[in-house]
Amino acid sequence: MPFRMEDAAAFSKIVSAALLVCGFIILGLMIGRQLEGRGAPGWAVPAGAAVGAVAGMTQGWAMIRPLWKGKGRPRP
């Protein structure tokens, strides 16, 4: 099976989607810690991480979804 440039592009999209999700989780943790430091309840940190994970997964899925939509097409 020869290596194609589209395979490298698909791999880079998968890796960047994973990094995007991690970035959103870290952002949620940081916002939760800031809120907790200002007097918010203790569950603000896990809630911020959960909201960040959901937001990151929706953005990552929007980036990866076109890869699955074009999977059934024959390659030239």
DSSP file (Angstrom, degrees, kcal/mol; ACC not computed):
  #  RESIDUE AA STRUCTURE BP1 BP2  ACC     N-H-->O    O-->H-N    N-H-->O    O-->H-N    TCO  KAPPA ALPHA  PHI   PSI    X-CA   Y-CA   Z-CA
    1    1 A M              0   0    0      0, 0.0     2,-0.1     0, 0.0     0, 0.0   0.000 360.0 360.0 360.0 115.8    0.0    0.0    0.0
    2    2 A P        -     0   0    0      0, 0.0     2,-0.5     0, 0.0     0, 0.0  -0.378 360.0-110.6 -73.6 151.2    1.7    3.2   -1.1
    3    3 A F        -     0   0    0     -2,-0.1     2,-0.3     4,-0.0     3,-0.0  -0.680  36.6-163.0 -81.6 127.5    1.8    6.2    1.2
    4    4 A R     >  -     0   0    0     -2,-0.5     4,-1.2     1,-0.1     3,-0.5  -0.789  28.5-124.5-112.2 156.2   -0.4    9.1   -0.1
    5    5 A M  H  > S+     0   0    0     -2,-0.3     4,-2.0     1,-0.2     5,-0.1   0.816 110.8  61.3 -67.3 -30.3   -0.3   12.7    0.9
    6    6 A E  H  > S+     0   0    0      1,-0.2     4,-2.3     2,-0.2    -1,-0.2   0.827  99.4  56.8 -66.4 -29.2   -4.0   12.5    1.8
    7    7 A D  H  > S+     0   0    0     -3,-0.5     4,-2.4     2,-0.2    -1,-0.2   0.908 107.1  47.8 -66.2 -41.1   -3.1   10.0    4.5
    8    8 A A  H  X S+     0   0    0     -4,-1.2     4,-2.3     2,-0.2    -2,-0.2   0.880 111.4  50.9 -65.7 -37.8   -0.7   12.4    6.0
    9    9 A A  H  X S+     0   0    0     -4,-2.0     4,-1.8     2,-0.2    -2,-0.2   0.906 110.7  48.3 -66.5 -40.8   -3.3   15.1    5.9
   10   10 A A  H  X S+     0   0    0     -4,-2.3     4,-2.0     2,-0.2    -2,-0.2   0.915 111.5  50.1 -65.2 -42.4   -5.8   12.8    7.6
   11   11 A F  H  X S+     0   0    0     -4,-2.4     4,-2.3     1,-0.2    -2,-0.2   0.908 109.8  50.4 -62.3 -41.9   -3.3   11.9   10.3
   12   12 A S  H  X S+     0   0    0     -4,-2.3     4,-2.4     1,-0.2    -1,-0.2   0.847 108.5  52.8 -67.5 -32.5   -2.5   15.5   11.0
   13   13 A K  H  X S+     0   0    0     -4,-1.8     4,-2.0     2,-0.2    -1,-0.2   0.897 109.5  49.0 -67.5 -39.1   -6.2   16.4   11.3
   14   14 A I  H  X S+     0   0    0     -4,-2.0     4,-1.9     2,-0.2    -2,-0.2   0.929 113.5  45.7 -65.1 -45.2   -6.6   13.6   13.9
   15   15 A V  H  X S+     0   0    0     -4,-2.3     4,-2.2     1,-0.2    -2,-0.2   0.913 113.3  49.2 -65.6 -42.9   -3.6   14.7   15.9
   16   16 A S  H  X S+     0   0    0     -4,-2.4     4,-2.0     1,-0.2    -1,-0.2   0.848 108.4  54.1 -68.2 -31.6   -4.6   18.4   15.8
   17   17 A A  H  X S+     0   0    0     -4,-2.0     4,-2.2     2,-0.2    -1,-0.2   0.902 108.3  49.8 -66.0 -39.6   -8.2   17.5   16.9
   18   18 A A  H  X S+     0   0    0     -4,-1.9     4,-2.2     1,-0.2    -2,-0.2   0.909 111.5  48.1 -64.4 -41.5   -6.7   15.6   19.9
   19   19 A L  H  X S+     0   0    0     -4,-2.2     4,-2.2     2,-0.2    -1,-0.2   0.858 109.1  54.6 -66.8 -34.1   -4.6   18.7   20.8
   20   20 A L  H  X S+     0   0    0     -4,-2.0     4,-2.1     2,-0.2    -2,-0.2   0.918 108.1  48.2 -63.1 -44.7   -7.6   20.9   20.4
   21   21 A V  H  X S+     0   0    0     -4,-2.2     4,-2.1     1,-0.2    -2,-0.2   0.921 111.6  50.2 -62.7 -43.9   -9.6   18.8   22.9
   22   22 A C  H  X S+     0   0    0     -4,-2.2     4,-2.4     1,-0.2    -1,-0.2   0.895 109.2  52.1 -61.7 -40.0   -6.7   18.9   25.4
   23   23 A G  H  X S+     0   0    0     -4,-2.2     4,-2.3     1,-0.2    -1,-0.2   0.896 109.1  49.0 -64.1 -40.4   -6.5   22.7   25.0
   24   24 A F  H  X S+     0   0    0     -4,-2.1     4,-2.4     2,-0.2    -1,-0.2   0.881 110.6  51.2 -67.2 -37.0  -10.2   23.1   25.7
   25   25 A I  H  X S+     0   0    0     -4,-2.1     4,-2.3    27,-0.2    -2,-0.2   0.928 111.1  47.4 -64.9 -43.8   -9.9   20.9   28.8
   26   26 A I  H  X S+     0   0    0     -4,-2.4     4,-2.4     2,-0.2    -2,-0.2   0.898 111.2  51.8 -64.0 -39.8   -7.0   22.9   30.1
   27   27 A L  H  X S+     0   0    0     -4,-2.3     4,-2.5     1,-0.2    -1,-0.2   0.917 109.4  49.8 -61.8 -43.3   -8.8   26.1   29.4
   28   28 A G  H  X S+     0   0    0     -4,-2.4     4,-2.4     1,-0.2    21,-0.3   0.888 110.7  50.3 -62.4 -39.2  -11.8   24.8   31.4
   29   29 A L  H  X S+     0   0    0     -4,-2.3     4,-2.4    19,-0.2    -2,-0.2   0.916 111.1  48.3 -64.2 -42.8   -9.6   23.9   34.3
   30   30 A M  H  X S+     0   0    0     -4,-2.4     4,-2.1     2,-0.2    -2,-0.2   0.913 112.9  47.1 -65.8 -42.4   -8.0   27.3   34.3
   31   31 A I  H  X S+     0   0    0     -4,-2.5     4,-2.5     1,-0.2    -1,-0.2   0.913 112.2  51.2 -65.3 -41.5  -11.3   29.1   34.3
   32   32 A G  H  X S+     0   0    0     -4,-2.4     4,-2.5     1,-0.2    13,-0.2   0.891 109.5  49.8 -62.3 -39.7  -12.7   26.8   37.0
   33   33 A R  H  X S+     0   0    0     -4,-2.4     4,-2.2     2,-0.2    -1,-0.2   0.889 110.4  50.4 -66.7 -38.3   -9.7   27.5   39.2
   34   34 A Q  H  X S+     0   0    0     -4,-2.1     4,-1.1     2,-0.2    -2,-0.2   0.921 112.0  47.5 -64.0 -42.9  -10.1   31.2   38.7
   35   35 A L  H  <>S+     0   0    0     -4,-2.5     5,-2.3     1,-0.2     3,-0.4   0.909 111.8  49.7 -65.0 -40.8  -13.7   31.0   39.6
   36   36 A E  H ><5S+     0   0    0     -4,-2.5     3,-1.4     1,-0.2    -1,-0.2   0.871 107.1  55.3 -66.0 -36.0  -13.0   28.9   42.7
   37   37 A G  H 3<5S+     0   0    0     -4,-2.2    -1,-0.2     1,-0.3    -2,-0.2   0.755 105.5  53.6 -66.9 -23.7  -10.3   31.4   43.8
   38   38 A R  T 3<5S-     0   0    0     -4,-1.1    -1,-0.3    -3,-0.4    -2,-0.2   0.286 134.0 -83.6 -95.8  10.1  -13.0   34.1   43.6
   39   39 A G  T < 5S+     0   0    0     -3,-1.4    -3,-0.2     1,-0.3    -2,-0.1   0.542  79.6 142.8 106.9   7.4  -15.3   32.3   45.9
   40   40 A A      < -     0   0    0     -5,-2.3    -1,-0.3    -6,-0.1     4,-0.0  -0.343  60.6 -83.1 -72.8 162.5  -17.2   29.9   43.6
   41   41 A P    >   -     0   0    0      0, 0.0     3,-1.6     0, 0.0     4,-0.2  -0.142  40.8-105.6 -63.3 164.5  -18.1   26.4   44.9
   42   42 A G  T >  S+     0   0    0      1,-0.3     3,-0.8     2,-0.1    -6,-0.1   0.698 114.3  67.2 -66.5 -20.8  -15.6   23.6   44.8
   43   43 A W  T 3> S+     0   0    0      1,-0.2     4,-1.9     2,-0.1    -1,-0.3   0.427  75.4  90.0 -81.5   4.2  -17.3   21.8   41.9
   44   44 A A  H <> S+     0   0    0     -3,-1.6     4,-2.3     2,-0.2    -1,-0.2   0.861  83.2  54.0 -67.8 -34.2  -16.4   24.7   39.6
   45   45 A V  H <> S+     0   0    0     -3,-0.8     4,-2.1   -13,-0.2   -13,-0.2   0.963 112.8  39.5 -68.5 -51.9  -13.1   23.1   38.6
   46   46 A P  H  > S+     0   0    0      0, 0.0     4,-2.2     0, 0.0    -1,-0.2   0.871 116.6  52.3 -65.9 -32.5  -14.5   19.7   37.5
   47   47 A A  H  X S+     0   0    0     -4,-1.9     4,-2.6     2,-0.2     5,-0.2   0.905 108.9  50.0 -67.6 -39.5  -17.4   21.4   35.9
   48   48 A G  H  X S+     0   0    0     -4,-2.3     4,-2.3     1,-0.2   -19,-0.2   0.897 111.2  49.1 -63.9 -39.8  -15.1   23.7   33.9
   49   49 A A  H  X S+     0   0    0     -4,-2.1     4,-2.2   -21,-0.3    -2,-0.2   0.895 112.0  48.9 -65.9 -39.6  -13.1   20.7   32.8
   50   50 A A  H  X S+     0   0    0     -4,-2.2     4,-2.4     2,-0.2    -2,-0.2   0.918 112.2  47.2 -67.1 -43.1  -16.2   18.9   31.7
   51   51 A V  H  X S+     0   0    0     -4,-2.6     4,-2.5     1,-0.2     5,-0.2   0.907 112.8  50.3 -64.6 -40.2  -17.6   21.9   29.8
   52   52 A G  H  X S+     0   0    0     -4,-2.3     4,-2.5    -5,-0.2   -27,-0.2   0.883 109.7  50.9 -63.9 -38.0  -14.2   22.3   28.2
   53   53 A A  H  X S+     0   0    0     -4,-2.2     4,-2.5     2,-0.2    -2,-0.2   0.917 111.7  46.7 -66.0 -42.9  -14.1   18.7   27.2
   54   54 A V  H  X S+     0   0    0     -4,-2.4     4,-2.1     2,-0.2    -2,-0.2   0.929 114.3  47.0 -65.7 -43.9  -17.6   18.8   25.6
   55   55 A A  H  X S+     0   0    0     -4,-2.5     4,-1.9     1,-0.2    -2,-0.2   0.914 113.9  48.4 -63.7 -41.7  -16.7   22.0   23.7
   56   56 A G  H  X S+     0   0    0     -4,-2.5     4,-2.8    -5,-0.2    -2,-0.2   0.886 110.2  51.1 -66.0 -38.8  -13.4   20.6   22.5
   57   57 A M  H  X S+     0   0    0     -4,-2.5     4,-2.7     2,-0.2    -1,-0.2   0.874 108.8  50.9 -68.7 -35.3  -15.0   17.4   21.4
   58   58 A T  H  X S+     0   0    0     -4,-2.1     4,-1.8     2,-0.2    -1,-0.2   0.912 113.9  44.6 -67.3 -39.2  -17.7   19.2   19.4
   59   59 A Q  H  X S+     0   0    0     -4,-1.9     4,-1.3     2,-0.2    -2,-0.2   0.908 114.7  48.7 -69.3 -41.2  -15.0   21.3   17.7
   60   60 A G  H  X S+     0   0    0     -4,-2.8     4,-2.0     1,-0.2     3,-0.2   0.900 110.6  50.8 -64.5 -40.4  -12.8   18.3   17.1
   61   61 A W  H  X S+     0   0    0     -4,-2.7     4,-2.8     1,-0.2    -1,-0.2   0.883 106.4  55.0 -64.9 -37.8  -15.7   16.3   15.7
   62   62 A A  H  < S+     0   0    0     -4,-1.8    -1,-0.2     1,-0.2    -2,-0.2   0.817 111.7  45.3 -64.0 -28.7  -16.5   19.1   13.3
   63   63 A M  H  < S+     0   0    0     -4,-1.3    -2,-0.2    -3,-0.2    -1,-0.2   0.837 119.7  38.5 -81.8 -33.8  -12.9   19.0   12.1
   64   64 A I  H >X S+     0   0    0     -4,-2.0     3,-2.0     1,-0.2     4,-0.8   0.763  95.4  82.2 -88.1 -27.3  -12.8   15.1   11.7
   65   65 A R  H >X S+     0   0    0     -4,-2.8     4,-1.9     1,-0.3     3,-0.7   0.825  83.3  59.6 -53.5 -40.4  -16.3   14.5   10.4
   66   66 A P  H 3> S+     0   0    0      0, 0.0     4,-1.6     0, 0.0    -1,-0.3   0.783  97.5  62.8 -61.2 -23.0  -15.5   15.3    6.7
   67   67 A L  H <4 S+     0   0    0     -3,-2.0    -2,-0.2     1,-0.2    -3,-0.1   0.904 107.5  41.9 -65.8 -39.9  -12.9   12.5    6.8
   68   68 A W  H X< S+     0   0    0     -4,-0.8     3,-1.1    -3,-0.7     4,-0.4   0.828 109.5  58.2 -76.0 -32.5  -15.7   10.0    7.4
   69   69 A K  H 3< S+     0   0    0     -4,-1.9     3,-0.4     1,-0.2    -1,-0.2   0.880 110.7  42.5 -66.1 -35.8  -18.1   11.5    5.0
   70   70 A G  T >< S+     0   0    0     -4,-1.6     3,-0.6     1,-0.2    -1,-0.2   0.311  88.3  96.1 -91.1   9.3  -15.6   11.1    2.1
   71   71 A K  T <  S+     0   0    0     -3,-1.1    -1,-0.2     1,-0.2    -2,-0.1   0.842  79.0  53.5 -70.3 -33.6  -14.6    7.6    3.1
   72   72 A G  T 3  S+     0   0    0     -3,-0.4    -1,-0.2    -4,-0.4    -2,-0.1   0.590  85.4 101.5 -80.8  -9.5  -16.9    5.7    0.8
   73   73 A R  S <  S-     0   0    0     -3,-0.6     2,-0.2    -4,-0.1    -3,-0.0  -0.506  79.4-113.0 -75.9 141.6  -15.8    7.5   -2.4
   74   74 A P        -     0   0    0      0, 0.0    -1,-0.1     0, 0.0    -2,-0.1  -0.502  30.2-123.6 -71.7 141.9  -13.4    5.7   -4.7
   75   75 A R              0   0    0     -2,-0.2     0, 0.0     1,-0.1     0, 0.0  -0.602 360.0 360.0 -84.1 144.8  -10.0    7.2   -4.9
   76   76 A P              0   0    0      0, 0.0    -1,-0.1     0, 0.0     0, 0.0   0.508 360.0 360.0 -71.1 360.0   -8.7    8.2   -8.3
